[in-house]
Amino acid sequence: MLDYFILIFGGFLSGLLSSLFGLGGSLTTVPALLIVLPFFNVPQDIITHVAISTSLAIMLINSINSARSHHSSGNIQWGYFKKSILLIIVGTIAGTFIASALSSKTLLLLYLIFLVYIILRFLNSEIRKLEKEKEERKIINPNFFKKSFYEIITGIISACVGGGSSLVMVPFLKHQGFKMKQASALSVTYNIFIAFFATANYIILSAGKDSFSKYSTGYIYWPAFLWLLIGSFIGVPIGIKLANKLSEKVQTIFYFLFIVLVFILMLLKYLKA
């Protein structure tokens, strides 16, 4: 029963944080799956691939529910979204090919390196803001090459670690002048396309391989998916309410602390692998 509780709780956090920050499963469902999947006799050499693929399938459902609520609240900047989604999709498809060619431990190491980068970049961005005098927040347009780089990298990293666009795009969008809830709303909308294309491509790439379970499609393990989904349906509406009530400062602090917590947990997991 503890296994199922972990999955439900992981799904709950996934739904909550998807709505609140646009975070995908790499920070919630992937850690939960890495803990639980060994008890379901998932082979060790593909366990990270299964966790990532199953997480992406959950992210698709969460993101649709969250984006719908954010749209109703008027948080999504659709003009910016249309200009940026294409390169994110290109990066996502490229990322699935990269992840399929790597070992589980290598994927986990890349995930940790990426988290260190995000933590340092986020800290630097927030410190620089504190050093400036308070002024009216204005959305600025980055140069084409910088914007394109972040969009492609967002897709690649999201597909490789089973997460959403929030880890890259929320700090980037906040630096461009978007409020936290606007950045999160854009991120969760990107996640719909990231999850769809990444999940579909993982299924295609695993076609022809022997299935590790009759309850799986490629790397997607449906029993775990179901329990995560139950938890996510509880978490999504709570996250939407909090996103509209919490202040910008409080949301930013929670976002940062959660990234640090996940880094510590995943570092311990890597050291034991």
CORRA-V814405 format. One record per run of one state. SS is the DSSP state (2 for helix, 1 for strand, 0 for the rest). FROM is the first residue (numbers start at 1). TO is the last residue. If there is no record, write none. Layout:
# CORRA-V814405
SS&FROM&TO + SS&FROM&TO
This chain:
# CORRA-V814405
0&1&1 + 2&2&21 + 0&22&24 + 2&25&27 + 0&28&28 + 2&29&40 + 0&41&43 + 2&44&72 + 0&73&77 + 2&78&100 + 0&101&103 + 2&104&131 + 0&132&143 + 2&144&161 + 0&162&165 + 2&166&175 + 0&176&179 + 2&180&205 + 0&206&215 + 1&216&217 + 0&218&219 + 1&220&221 + 2&222&245 + 0&246&247 + 2&248&272 + 0&273&273
